[in-house]
Amino acid sequence: MHQLVAGVHNFQGNVFRNQQELFQRLAKGQSPETLFITCSDSRIDPNLITQTEPGDLFVLRNAGNIVPAYSGTAGGEIASIEFAIAGLGVKQIVVCGHSHCGAIKGLLNPDQLEDMPAVRDWLKHAEATRRIVKSKYKDKKKEDLYEIAAEENVLTQLENLQTHPAVAVALSQGQLSLHAWMYEIESGEVYGYDTTVGQFIPLGQFRAHSKPVPSRVLDVRSGDALFGGSGTIT
């Protein structure tokens, strides 16, 4: 707690003082252009990774960067997504997974979650990911499956995202784009899903004609969803 309090004092005495104009502007409202959906993992900092400031990202975090499919039942994720689009008018949504994800390990090893029934139930929203990995990557080593599953899960959650009415309407009107990202903790590399090759590649390799994930990501899934992909865009 001492470290947290010291951090608050430093923020108030240095950071806030040097950015008072920014915070005065933010006090009047927010207008982020991006809804950033990612994991609760303490090693992930959306603003640090994207080098953005307060007010730039509307962030939704939970274990496994999961987006439950729309069911009509009110919930935190559903409400946040609806507010981001209908209330704030975000123009793009990024679903960002990451390497070494504990939620993904739990998803592939449900027997290890006996003492965490709430987590086990929550991960049922990623059941499609587990089944895809089980059927599509039978020849892969278990240690490789975690990173593969993390990538497949990002695509699964983008599919779930499109079941939300607010998302579907904004997509149909051309007012929203969807993006699938993966963050590699140990290297700092960020990969994006490129629809032209059907793989995740470093964001730095994206070219001008690269397109966001289409409204039916299932149609472009192909090949092994491994970090780096082929490294080319055709």
C-alpha positions as CSV (number, residue, x, y, z in Angstrom):
1,M,0.0,0.0,0.0
2,H,2.9,2.4,0.7
3,Q,4.0,2.1,-2.9
4,L,0.5,2.9,-4.1
5,V,0.2,6.0,-1.9
6,A,3.7,7.2,-2.9
7,G,2.6,6.8,-6.5
8,V,-0.5,8.9,-5.9
9,H,1.6,11.7,-4.4
10,N,4.0,11.6,-7.4
11,F,1.0,11.7,-9.8
12,Q,-0.5,14.7,-8.1
13,G,2.8,16.6,-7.6
14,N,4.4,15.9,-11.0
15,V,2.2,14.1,-13.7
16,F,-1.0,16.0,-13.0
17,R,0.7,19.3,-12.6
18,N,2.4,19.0,-15.9
19,Q,-0.7,17.9,-17.7
20,Q,-3.4,20.1,-16.1
21,E,-4.8,21.3,-19.5
22,L,-5.4,17.7,-20.5
23,F,-7.3,16.9,-17.3
24,Q,-9.3,20.1,-17.4
25,R,-10.4,19.1,-20.9
26,L,-11.2,15.5,-19.7
27,A,-13.3,16.9,-16.8
28,K,-15.7,18.2,-19.4
29,G,-16.3,14.8,-21.0
30,Q,-14.7,12.0,-23.0
31,S,-14.6,11.2,-26.7
32,P,-12.5,8.1,-27.2
33,E,-12.4,6.7,-30.7
34,T,-11.4,3.2,-29.7
35,L,-13.0,0.5,-27.5
36,F,-10.0,-1.6,-26.3
37,I,-11.0,-5.0,-25.0
38,T,-8.2,-6.9,-23.3
39,C,-7.4,-9.2,-20.4
40,S,-7.3,-8.3,-16.7
41,D,-3.7,-9.6,-16.5
42,S,-1.5,-7.2,-14.5
43,R,1.2,-7.4,-17.1
44,I,-1.0,-5.7,-19.8
45,D,-1.3,-1.9,-19.9
46,P,-3.3,-0.7,-22.9
47,N,-2.2,2.9,-22.7
48,L,1.5,1.9,-22.3
49,I,1.3,-0.5,-25.2
50,T,-0.4,2.0,-27.5
51,Q,1.3,5.1,-26.1
52,T,-2.0,6.8,-25.7
53,E,-3.2,9.3,-23.1
54,P,-6.1,9.3,-20.7
55,G,-9.3,9.8,-22.7
56,D,-8.0,8.1,-25.8
57,L,-9.2,4.5,-25.0
58,F,-12.4,3.2,-23.6
59,V,-11.1,0.1,-21.9
60,L,-13.0,-3.1,-21.1
61,R,-11.0,-5.8,-19.2
62,N,-11.8,-9.2,-17.8
63,A,-10.1,-12.6,-17.5
64,G,-9.3,-13.8,-21.0
65,N,-10.5,-10.7,-22.9
66,I,-13.8,-12.4,-23.3
67,V,-16.9,-11.0,-25.0
68,P,-20.0,-13.0,-24.1
69,A,-22.3,-13.5,-27.1
70,Y,-25.4,-11.3,-26.8
71,S,-28.2,-12.9,-24.9
72,G,-30.5,-10.0,-24.0
73,T,-29.5,-10.3,-20.4
74,A,-27.9,-7.2,-18.9
75,G,-24.2,-7.6,-17.9
76,G,-21.1,-5.5,-17.5
77,E,-19.6,-6.4,-20.9
78,I,-22.8,-6.0,-22.8
79,A,-23.5,-2.6,-21.2
80,S,-20.0,-1.4,-21.7
81,I,-20.0,-2.3,-25.4
82,E,-23.4,-0.7,-26.0
83,F,-22.3,2.5,-24.2
84,A,-19.0,2.7,-26.1
85,I,-20.9,2.6,-29.5
86,A,-24.2,4.2,-28.8
87,G,-23.1,6.6,-26.1
88,L,-19.5,7.5,-27.0
89,G,-19.5,6.8,-30.8
90,V,-16.3,4.8,-30.9
91,K,-15.1,4.1,-34.4
92,Q,-13.0,1.0,-33.9
93,I,-12.9,-1.9,-31.5
94,V,-9.7,-3.8,-30.7
95,V,-9.8,-7.2,-29.0
96,C,-6.3,-7.8,-27.7
97,G,-5.1,-11.1,-26.3
98,H,-1.6,-11.8,-24.9
99,S,1.0,-14.4,-24.5
100,H,1.2,-16.5,-21.3
101,C,-2.5,-16.0,-20.5
102,G,-3.6,-17.7,-17.3
103,A,-7.3,-17.7,-18.5
104,I,-6.3,-19.6,-21.6
105,K,-4.3,-22.2,-19.6
106,G,-7.4,-22.7,-17.5
107,L,-9.6,-23.0,-20.6
108,L,-7.4,-25.9,-21.9
109,N,-7.1,-27.5,-18.4
110,P,-10.5,-27.2,-16.8
111,D,-9.6,-29.8,-14.2
112,Q,-7.3,-27.3,-12.6
113,L,-10.2,-25.0,-11.9
114,E,-12.0,-27.1,-9.3
115,D,-11.3,-24.5,-6.6
116,M,-12.3,-21.6,-8.9
117,P,-15.9,-22.5,-10.1
118,A,-16.7,-18.9,-11.0
119,V,-13.6,-18.8,-13.3
120,R,-14.6,-22.1,-14.8
121,D,-18.1,-20.9,-15.6
122,W,-16.8,-17.6,-17.0
123,L,-14.5,-19.5,-19.4
124,K,-17.5,-21.3,-20.9
125,H,-17.8,-18.1,-23.0
126,A,-14.6,-19.3,-24.7
127,E,-15.8,-22.9,-25.2
128,A,-15.7,-22.4,-29.0
129,T,-12.0,-21.6,-28.7
130,R,-11.3,-24.8,-26.8
131,R,-13.1,-26.9,-29.4
132,I,-11.4,-25.3,-32.3
133,V,-8.0,-25.8,-30.8
134,K,-8.8,-29.4,-29.9
135,S,-10.0,-30.3,-33.4
136,K,-7.7,-28.1,-35.6
137,Y,-4.3,-28.5,-33.8
138,K,-4.1,-32.1,-32.9
139,D,-0.5,-32.4,-34.1
140,K,0.8,-29.5,-31.9
141,K,2.7,-29.9,-28.7
142,K,0.8,-28.9,-25.6
143,E,3.1,-26.0,-24.7
144,D,2.5,-24.5,-28.2
145,L,-1.3,-24.8,-27.8
146,Y,-1.5,-22.0,-25.2
147,E,-0.3,-19.3,-27.6
148,I,-2.3,-20.8,-30.5
149,A,-5.4,-20.8,-28.3
150,A,-4.8,-17.2,-27.2
151,E,-4.9,-16.2,-30.8
152,E,-7.9,-18.3,-31.7
153,N,-9.7,-16.9,-28.7
154,V,-9.3,-13.3,-30.0
155,L,-11.1,-14.4,-33.2
156,T,-13.7,-16.2,-31.2
157,Q,-14.4,-13.1,-29.2
158,L,-14.7,-11.0,-32.3
159,E,-17.3,-13.4,-33.5
160,N,-19.2,-13.0,-30.3
161,L,-18.8,-9.3,-30.5
162,Q,-20.8,-9.2,-33.7
163,T,-23.8,-10.7,-32.1
164,H,-24.3,-7.5,-30.1
165,P,-27.0,-5.3,-31.8
166,A,-25.1,-2.1,-31.3
167,V,-22.1,-3.6,-33.0
168,A,-24.1,-5.1,-35.9
169,V,-25.8,-1.8,-36.6
170,A,-22.6,0.2,-36.6
171,L,-20.9,-2.4,-38.9
172,S,-23.8,-2.4,-41.3
173,Q,-23.6,1.4,-41.5
174,G,-19.9,1.4,-42.1
175,Q,-19.3,3.3,-38.9
176,L,-17.2,0.7,-37.1
177,S,-14.2,-1.4,-37.7
178,L,-13.0,-4.5,-35.8
179,H,-9.4,-5.4,-35.1
180,A,-7.7,-8.5,-33.6
181,W,-4.5,-8.0,-31.8
182,M,-2.0,-10.1,-29.8
183,Y,0.6,-8.8,-27.4
184,E,3.7,-10.7,-26.7
185,I,4.9,-9.8,-23.2
186,E,8.5,-10.9,-23.5
187,S,9.3,-9.1,-26.7
188,G,6.9,-6.1,-26.6
189,E,5.7,-7.1,-30.1
190,V,2.1,-6.5,-31.1
191,Y,0.6,-8.7,-33.8
192,G,-2.5,-7.9,-35.8
193,Y,-4.7,-10.4,-37.7
194,D,-4.3,-9.8,-41.4
195,T,-7.2,-11.0,-43.4
196,T,-5.2,-11.2,-46.6
197,V,-3.1,-14.1,-45.2
198,G,-5.4,-15.3,-42.5
199,Q,-2.7,-15.0,-39.8
200,F,-1.4,-12.7,-37.1
201,I,1.6,-10.7,-38.2
202,P,3.6,-7.8,-36.6
203,L,1.7,-4.5,-36.9
204,G,4.8,-3.0,-38.4
205,Q,4.4,-5.2,-41.4
206,F,0.8,-4.1,-42.2
207,R,0.6,-2.3,-45.5
208,A,-1.8,0.5,-46.6
209,H,-4.2,-2.0,-48.2
210,S,-4.5,-4.2,-45.1
211,K,-8.1,-4.3,-44.0
212,P,-9.7,-4.7,-40.6
213,V,-11.3,-8.0,-39.7
214,P,-14.5,-8.4,-41.8
215,S,-17.9,-8.7,-40.3
216,R,-17.7,-12.5,-40.6
217,V,-14.2,-13.5,-39.3
218,L,-15.0,-17.2,-39.7
219,D,-14.8,-16.7,-43.4
220,V,-11.2,-15.7,-43.3
221,R,-9.8,-18.2,-40.7
222,S,-7.1,-20.3,-42.4
223,G,-3.8,-21.9,-41.6
224,D,-2.1,-22.1,-38.2
225,A,-2.7,-19.0,-36.1
226,L,0.9,-18.8,-34.9
227,F,2.7,-15.6,-33.8
228,G,4.2,-13.9,-36.8
229,G,2.4,-15.9,-39.5
230,S,4.2,-15.9,-42.8
231,G,5.4,-12.4,-42.4
232,T,4.0,-11.4,-45.8
233,I,0.9,-9.8,-47.1
234,T,-0.4,-10.7,-50.6
